[in-house]
């Protein structure tokens, strides 16, 4: 079964406001033949649940460094991972710890 995105042009505008996506960040609705597990070259897939969990684009430096260290591409960043990583970043920031 192939599920298609339910995102609409109005939904993109709502995401920009709700999640603070920069106006210069190009966001587009996936084409019917595109799949989340195989985004077009030069693009990445982001699920709404990841944005609700605190992940933002462009990602903060800490997220980029953690992903590089773990060898995990950003497109494989699971929503539960987002929650944990963002929680750790918040914890370290609140306690003045630097990990970059």
FENKALIN-V202741 format. One record per residue. N is the residue number from 1. SS is DSSP state (a for helix, b for strand, c for the rest). Layout:
[[N | SS] [N | SS]]
This chain:
[[1 | c] [2 | c] [3 | c] [4 | c] [5 | c] [6 | c] [7 | c] [8 | c] [9 | a] [10 | a] [11 | a] [12 | a] [13 | a] [14 | a] [15 | a] [16 | a] [17 | a] [18 | a] [19 | c] [20 | c] [21 | c] [22 | c] [23 | c] [24 | c] [25 | c] [26 | c] [27 | c] [28 | c] [29 | c] [30 | c] [31 | c] [32 | c] [33 | c] [34 | c] [35 | b] [36 | c] [37 | c] [38 | b] [39 | c] [40 | c] [41 | c] [42 | c] [43 | c] [44 | c] [45 | c] [46 | c] [47 | c] [48 | a] [49 | a] [50 | a] [51 | a] [52 | a] [53 | c] [54 | c] [55 | c] [56 | c] [57 | c] [58 | c] [59 | c] [60 | c] [61 | a] [62 | a] [63 | a] [64 | a] [65 | a] [66 | a] [67 | a] [68 | a] [69 | a] [70 | a] [71 | c] [72 | c] [73 | c] [74 | a] [75 | a] [76 | a] [77 | c] [78 | c] [79 | a] [80 | a] [81 | a] [82 | a] [83 | a] [84 | a] [85 | a] [86 | a] [87 | a] [88 | a] [89 | a] [90 | a] [91 | a] [92 | a] [93 | a] [94 | a] [95 | c] [96 | c] [97 | c] [98 | c] [99 | c] [100 | c]]
